[in-house]
Amino acid sequence: MLKGLALTPPIIGRISIGKVVEKAGKRLPEKDDGFTLTSQVQSRDGGWVNHPLDEALRKVAGNGTGAGTKLRHIPIRLLFDDPDLNLRASYHLFDRQTGRPMCVGNGETCRRSLAAGVQTLPCPSPEACELAKGGYCKPYGRLNVRVVVDQQKKHNHSQDQDKNQDQDQDQDQDPAQAEDELGSFIFRTTGFNSIRTLSARLRYFQAISGGMLSTLPLELRLRGKSTTKSHRAAIYYVDLTIRTGMTLADALTYAKTERELRQNAGFDQVALDAAARLGFAAGAFEESEEEGAAVVEEFYPDEFGSPEAGSAEEGADKESARLSPNGLKPGLADKLNRKMALMTGLGKPVAVEQLSGSSQPSRPPRPSQPTGPGQHGSH
């Protein structure tokens, strides 16, 4: 086996709440208020081709009519019982030209790519790190899930159909996912709200289920909220909840039954978690240079002060970064400070008074000029 290569869960598609579009000759992220499931194939214009499950889920959400239906919840199952294997969140700094990860840390220690190789160093978090000046290092999370489609709802059975047939259909899921039970969709985000909410939910569900995260019937849900820094505009983040139509007790009963069925079939979840843990630790960085380039394009746009984002939540994050500490629109001094920091990392505060013409010191009065012959001074 190749050394230094991280072994990550096999990915068959992506889940996003935004997309990259071309505006004025530049490719910029654009926010959205709904989920989109895409394949790993890009079209000629650079956009991601939708996965077949995207249409299937929209038909379920729209009662058979998927056109124009917003996808705001996705039924899922997790691959692992360990929350940190399902969701990996860390501070990331990418090379903007190549997409290669340069530094990855957790607030205590980091792995940094240097001329002498990858080294383990202290991680003071982006606010106190010299390398992170300019805002290029920020939280980055990756969540791997299995997407499940309820075929009974998808086909919208009529009420007069045989009850036994309905029960059989209720156990089905879309063949595109059923044929690969270890394949997963990946949701990437640099939004603090999504990372914090998903981390908390995973730990809560692990605690109340006795560690049976992989068999709980869950769903990703898009939630919205407004803040002062987003100018009261809605921002969206991803939450993790029990499947729609089920109570917590129902979900725990389902998870216990599913766990027993798996054990009777010889499925070893403990061994799967251990293998995944070793696979993640095998490499210095989880993202390859190729994957990093796509991440940089979607979440780290080069446009200075751009209000756009790879997700609706990211739009609010970037907008708040453009505000002054008191939540107001930045003045010229704030813009110059931020631009200087982005360009050199050595930006120094500039007093507003220095930029205001009315505050400039007045010049001393000119001395009176001596009058020449034939000239008279004023009296």
Secondary structure, DSSP 8 states (H G I E B T S, - for coil): --TB------EEEEEEEEEEEEETTEEEEEEEEEEEEEEEEE-TTS-EEE-HHHHHHHHHHTTT--TT----EEEEEES-SSHHHHEEEEEEEE-TTT--EEEEE-SSEEEEEETTEEEEEE---GGG-STTTTTT-EEEEEEEEEE---HHHHHT--TTS-HHHHHHHHT---HHHHT-TT-EEEEEE--HHHHHHHHHHHHHHHHHTTS-GGGS-EEEEEEEEE-TTTTT-EEEEEEEEE-TT--HHHHHHHHHHHHHHHHHHT--HHHHHHHHHHHHHTBS-SS-HHHHHHHHHHHS--STT----SSHHHHHHHHHHTS-TTSS---HHHHHHHHHHHHHS------HHHH-GGGS------------TT-----
